[in-house]
Amino acid sequence: MFKTTRKTMFRRSGPLAGAAVLLLAQAVALAQPAPDKKLVARGRYLVQIAGCNDCHTPGYMQAGGKVDEKLWLTGDGLGWRGPWGTSYATNLRLFVSNLSQQQWLQHVATMKPRPPMPYFNLQAMSEADRKAIYAYLKAMGPAGQPAPAWLPPGKEPPQPYALFPG
């Protein structure tokens, strides 16, 4: 009688198990719905005209918008200092990477971040527009590093930063 132990089972099926895992991963990837190209294009357009890149893309304003799209919405190290402390533009691509569309919509509807983020403009958009921005962010995929953490009032931020009157 042939006896299979856990050790021999894994040793015998190593290459096959690896292939099975790859096939399973491929099947899961294929099961994901393809992004709606029109929705993604609408999101890209909204990101451009709403000024999202101005703060959330490094060097965007200084370059007159001439920044490689692969860098868009990856956050910025430019601090925005005022009576609230010093805030930094979030890396939106990392932020949405683990959010469902419903979580994104809920976040946008209730967020009240520190200045200078004009959250009220995002909240004034239609749900369809917020979904389009989400679709664009998801299609871009995660990239870059997290933005620096907020600093409380009175703590000197590293350069560069923009100073708002207090």
C-alpha positions as CSV (number, residue, x, y, z in Angstrom):
1,M,0.0,0.0,0.0
2,F,1.3,3.4,-0.9
3,K,1.4,5.9,2.0
4,T,1.4,9.6,1.3
5,T,2.7,11.9,3.9
6,R,2.4,15.7,3.9
7,K,6.1,15.9,3.2
8,T,6.0,13.6,0.2
9,M,2.7,15.1,-1.1
10,F,4.3,18.6,-1.3
11,R,7.6,17.2,-2.7
12,R,5.7,15.4,-5.5
13,S,3.3,18.2,-6.3
14,G,5.7,21.1,-6.0
15,P,5.9,22.1,-9.7
16,L,2.3,21.1,-10.3
17,A,1.1,23.1,-7.3
18,G,3.1,26.1,-8.5
19,A,1.4,25.8,-11.9
20,A,-2.0,25.5,-10.3
21,V,-1.4,28.6,-8.2
22,L,-0.4,30.5,-11.3
23,L,-3.4,29.3,-13.2
24,L,-5.7,30.3,-10.3
25,A,-4.1,33.8,-10.1
26,Q,-4.6,34.2,-13.9
27,A,-8.2,33.1,-13.6
28,V,-8.9,35.6,-10.8
29,A,-7.3,38.4,-12.9
30,L,-9.4,37.4,-15.9
31,A,-12.5,37.4,-13.8
32,Q,-12.0,41.1,-12.9
33,P,-14.1,43.2,-15.1
34,A,-12.1,45.3,-17.6
35,P,-12.3,49.0,-16.8
36,D,-14.8,51.0,-18.8
37,K,-12.6,53.0,-21.1
38,K,-15.0,55.8,-21.5
39,L,-15.4,56.1,-17.7
40,V,-11.6,56.0,-17.2
41,A,-11.2,58.8,-19.9
42,R,-13.9,60.9,-18.2
43,G,-12.1,60.4,-14.8
44,R,-8.8,61.5,-16.5
45,Y,-10.5,64.6,-17.9
46,L,-12.0,65.5,-14.5
47,V,-8.7,65.1,-12.7
48,Q,-7.1,67.5,-15.2
49,I,-9.8,70.2,-15.2
50,A,-10.6,70.0,-11.5
51,G,-7.0,70.8,-10.5
52,C,-6.3,67.5,-8.7
53,N,-2.9,67.3,-10.2
54,D,-2.0,70.8,-9.0
55,C,-1.4,69.5,-5.5
56,H,-1.5,65.7,-5.8
57,T,1.2,65.4,-8.6
58,P,4.8,66.4,-7.8
59,G,6.0,69.4,-9.8
60,Y,2.7,69.7,-11.8
61,M,2.1,73.4,-11.3
62,Q,5.7,74.3,-11.7
63,A,5.9,72.4,-15.0
64,G,2.7,74.0,-16.4
65,G,1.1,70.6,-16.4
66,K,3.9,68.9,-18.4
67,V,4.4,66.0,-16.1
68,D,4.6,62.4,-17.3
69,E,1.2,60.8,-16.6
70,K,2.8,57.9,-14.8
71,L,3.5,60.4,-12.0
72,W,0.0,61.8,-11.8
73,L,-1.7,61.7,-8.4
74,T,1.3,60.1,-6.5
75,G,1.2,62.7,-3.8
76,D,3.7,65.5,-3.1
77,G,6.3,66.5,-0.5
78,L,5.4,70.2,-0.8
79,G,3.9,71.1,2.6
80,W,1.0,73.5,3.0
81,R,1.6,75.3,6.3
82,G,-1.0,77.4,8.2
83,P,-2.9,77.6,11.4
84,W,-3.9,73.9,11.0
85,G,-0.2,72.8,10.9
86,T,1.4,71.5,7.8
87,S,-0.6,69.2,5.5
88,Y,0.6,67.3,2.4
89,A,-1.3,66.1,-0.7
90,T,-2.1,62.4,-0.4
91,N,-0.9,59.8,-2.8
92,L,-4.3,59.1,-4.2
93,R,-3.2,56.1,-6.2
94,L,-2.0,54.3,-3.1
95,F,-5.0,55.6,-1.1
96,V,-7.6,54.0,-3.5
97,S,-5.6,50.9,-4.2
98,N,-7.5,48.9,-1.4
99,L,-10.8,50.8,-1.5
100,S,-13.9,49.5,-3.2
101,Q,-15.9,52.0,-5.2
102,Q,-18.5,52.2,-2.4
103,Q,-15.8,52.9,0.1
104,W,-14.4,55.7,-2.1
105,L,-17.9,57.2,-2.5
106,Q,-18.5,57.1,1.2
107,H,-15.1,58.6,2.0
108,V,-15.5,61.5,-0.5
109,A,-19.0,62.2,0.8
110,T,-17.9,62.6,4.4
111,M,-14.3,63.7,4.3
112,K,-13.2,67.0,5.8
113,P,-9.4,67.1,5.4
114,R,-7.1,69.9,6.4
115,P,-6.6,72.9,4.1
116,P,-5.9,73.6,1.4
117,M,-7.8,70.6,0.1
118,P,-11.1,72.0,-1.4
119,Y,-13.1,68.9,-0.4
120,F,-16.3,70.8,-0.9
121,N,-15.6,70.9,-4.7
122,L,-15.3,67.1,-4.9
123,Q,-18.4,66.7,-2.8
124,A,-20.3,69.1,-5.2
125,M,-19.5,66.7,-8.1
126,S,-22.1,64.3,-9.3
127,E,-21.8,60.7,-8.1
128,A,-21.1,59.7,-11.7
129,D,-18.1,62.1,-11.8
130,R,-16.8,60.7,-8.5
131,K,-17.1,57.2,-9.9
132,A,-15.2,58.3,-13.0
133,I,-12.3,59.7,-10.9
134,Y,-12.3,56.4,-9.0
135,A,-12.2,54.4,-12.2
136,Y,-9.3,56.5,-13.4
137,L,-7.3,56.1,-10.2
138,K,-7.9,52.3,-10.2
139,A,-6.9,52.1,-13.9
140,M,-3.7,54.0,-13.1
141,G,-2.8,51.5,-10.4
142,P,-0.8,52.1,-7.2
143,A,2.5,53.9,-7.6
144,G,4.9,56.1,-5.7
145,Q,5.4,56.5,-1.9
146,P,3.0,57.8,0.7
147,A,3.0,61.5,1.2
148,P,4.6,62.8,4.4
149,A,2.4,62.8,7.5
150,W,0.6,65.9,8.7
151,L,2.6,68.1,11.2
152,P,0.8,69.9,14.0
153,P,0.8,73.6,14.4
154,G,4.1,75.0,15.8
155,K,6.2,72.2,14.4
156,E,8.7,73.4,11.8
157,P,8.2,71.4,8.5
158,P,11.1,70.6,6.2
159,Q,11.5,72.7,3.1
160,P,9.7,73.2,0.7
161,Y,6.4,74.4,2.0
162,A,3.9,77.1,1.2
163,L,3.0,79.4,4.0
164,F,-0.5,80.6,4.5
165,P,-1.2,83.7,6.6
166,G,-2.4,82.8,10.1
